[in-house]
Amino acid sequence: MRADTPSFRHGDRGVAGADAGKKRGKSSVKNDRKSGGRRILIVQGDWEAGMSLLAQDLQDAGHEVGKVVFCAPDLLFYRLRGIETHTFRQPIEEFYEWLRELVRTRNYDTFFLYNHYRPYNQVAWKLAAEMNLGCQVFELGLIRPNCVMVFSRDRMPIREVPAIWKDVLAGTHQPQQPVMPPELSQVSTAVKMFQFCANYLFSRITSPLFPHFVDQRQMNLWHHLKHGMIYLWRFIERSRDSEYDGLFAGELSGRYYAVPLQVHSDTQITQCSDFQSIEQFIRLVTRSFRKHAPADTKLVFKVHPMDRGYKDYTDLIAGLDDKLGGGRIFYVDRVHLPTLLEHSRGVVNINSSVGISGLVHHAPVITLGTAVYNLPELTYQGDLDDFWTKAQGPAQVRVKQFVNLLLETNQGRGTLSQRCFNVPGRCRIQWPPPFRREFFETTD
């Protein structure tokens, strides 16, 4: 599971050859997108099995759907729901040829991937380009907490959104606000975490059946049990952090900069930024703050909940604070995020979706990595050293236009982990127009 998936730089690293197929102009499989039913292969999907419900919706719409099985949860959720499965137990080095042969023999014309940076999905991403296959990628939504992202290999947000945004600024395009569907339930992080943990535990218990399975993160059961206990301890011990909420909304309102930290192993850090570690990011921000921020301001680093049991920057930040004379840098965890953003003087981040939340609260925001929302009249376009004194918050109309643009292009209302909206289909997701038109409104 990915903790945070806010921005994109597709095809830059780990997916060499993604454009090679286009340049060669050759195709091993015909991909006629206007012919009606598709033959869709879900490669590496989500841990919460929501894509198995999507598979059933796709079947109802006239498509044929298959799934590659890499571990026992895949087998359980897809086969029990009548989805054709293809089991892969070999080392990942053999997956490329295996997948190519599967496409050839079963005539799949479209891949569905959950996070194309995951190991098997990187292979599928490359193969889709080489064979001119359709390729749809799913991610956690940029508009939290009730959205899911979906985009195609041909319509990547990091290229599509800035191009349309130019038209928005020029006044030639006005994104329309979609109707909010009726709500069935509140999005629950606890539900998602329970599903993920249950499926992960089941995959580890049954791991002898799939000895070569790999994921983008450490799969060792004892490793995660140890850090799970650390998570619980810190969750309880840091409950006192809520006392900061009154301070941020009161005495320190407008006198501090918020710095939301990201999961240290997130592909948005490893693939979509130039930072080698979160520690490097913390040091860079603090150094600039010390030299250029107003002397009466504070710096507030906010822990990412998914990293609570794995990383702790207390000693690092305490040492950096000592160099500033003490009392200027805070390291907080269980605070009310909207309050933190609402009363901040600015938000500094790499490419977290919290940056969009900062924009919604009309705080000045700067991104230090590749982010789909790093656009003129939204985020600060200058250097970090100047941000502390020169940045201004975005206009409300621009934030609204940007959110509507995301919903128009790549954000679906709903989540794969929980059915939250009263819309047709088992997923209960109001898909973005491009995806809906391609897979649920096609005609022969």
C-alpha positions, 0 to 999 in steps of 0.5 A, a space after each residue: 500500500 502506498 501512503 501518499 501519492 500526490 504527484 507524477 513524473 512517469 517514465 523518468 526512472 525505472 520504466 526505460 523504453 516507455 517511449 520506445 514503442 511509440 518511436 518504432 511504431 510497431 505493435 504486437 497486439 492490435 488495440 482498437 479502442 472503439 470496438 466496444 469490449 476490451 480484454 483487460 488484464 489487472 497486473 499488480 493491484 491494490 492490497 485492499 482488493 477494491 479492484 476485484 469489484 472494479 473487475 466485476 463492474 467491467 465485466 458487467 459493461 461487456 469487457 473480459 477481465 483477467 488478473 495475474 496472481 502474485 500472492 494468496 490474497 489475489 487468488 482469494 478475491 479474484 477467483 471467488 468473484 469469477 475473475 479469470 486468474 493467471 498464477 505467476 510464481 517464478 522469479 521476477 526476472 522471468 516476468 517480462 517474457 511470461 507476461 508477453 507470452 500471456 498477452 500473445 496467447 490470451 489477446 489482452 489489449 489493456 493493462 490495469 496497474 495500481 501504482 506503476 512503480 511497483 515491481 511487476 507493474 514497471 514491467 507491464 508499463 514497459 511492455 504496454 509501450 512496446 506492444 501498443 497496449 492500453 494502460 490505466 494506472 490507479 493511485 490514491 486520490 490527490 483530493 483527500 480523503 474521498 477520491 481515487 486517481 486513474 489515468 492512462 499512459 497516453 494522458 499522464 497528469 504531469 503533462 496533461 494538467 499543466 497544458 490544460 491549466 494554461 488554457 484556464 489561466 488564459 480564460 479559454 477553458 473553464 473546468 466545470 464542478 461535477 455534482 457530488 454524489 450522495 454519501 453512503 459512509 464516511 471514508 475511514 482510514 481505520 477500515 483501509 488499514 484493517 483491510 491492508 493488514 489482514 491481506 498482508 498477514 494472509 499473504 505472509 502466512 501463505 508465502 511458501 506458496 509464492 516464494 518469489 513474490 516481491 513488492 515495493 516495500 519490505 515484506 518481512 512479517 517480523 519487521 512489520 510486527 516490530 514497527 507495528 508495536 512501535 506505532 501503537 506506542 507512539 500513537 498513545 504517547 503522542 496523544 498530548 500533541 493535540 495541545 498544540 492545536 490551540 497554540 497554532 490557532 491562537 498565539 502562533 497563528 500566522 507566525 509559523 511555517 508548516 512542513 508535512 513530512 512524507 513516508 520515507 520509502 514512498 515512490 513520490 520521494 524515491 522516484 519523483 524528487 531529487 532527495 535521497 532521504 527525508 533527513 536531507 529534506 529536513 536539513 535543507 528546509 531548516 538551513 534555508 529557514 535559519 538564514 532567510 525566514 523572519 526571526 519571529 517565526 517558527 518551523 513546524 514539522 508534521 509526522 506522516 501517520 504511515 511513517 509513525 512506527 518506522 521513522 523518528 526524526 526527534 533527535 535530528 530536529 532537536 539538534 537543528 533547533 539547538 543551532 537556532 537557539 532553541 524554541 523555533 522548531 517544533 516536531 509534532 504528530 497527532 495534531 489537527 491537520 486542517 488547523 495546522 494548515 489554516 493558521 500557517 504562514 506557508 506550507 513547505 513540502 516535497 510533493 505531498 497531497 497535503 500541499 493541495 490541502 494547503 492550497 484549499 486553505 489558501 496558504 502559500 505553498 512551495 513544492 521541492 519535488 515534482 508535483 502535478 499542482 506545482 503551477 503558476 498562480 497556485 504554488 510559489 514559483 520562486 526559490 525556497 530562500 525567497 519563499 519565507 518572505 515573498 510568497 502569497 496564498 493563491 486566489 480562491 477562484 484558482 484553487 476551485 478551478 484546479 480542483 475541478 480540473 482534477 475531477 474533470 481529468 483524473 480524480 474519481 469520487 470514491 475509494 477502492 478500499 471502501 464504498 462511500 458513495 451511492 453511485 452505480 456499480 459494485 465499487 461505488 465510485 464516480 469515475 472521472 469522465 475520460 475513464 468513464 467514457 472509455 470503459 463504461 460508455 463505449 458503443 460498438 
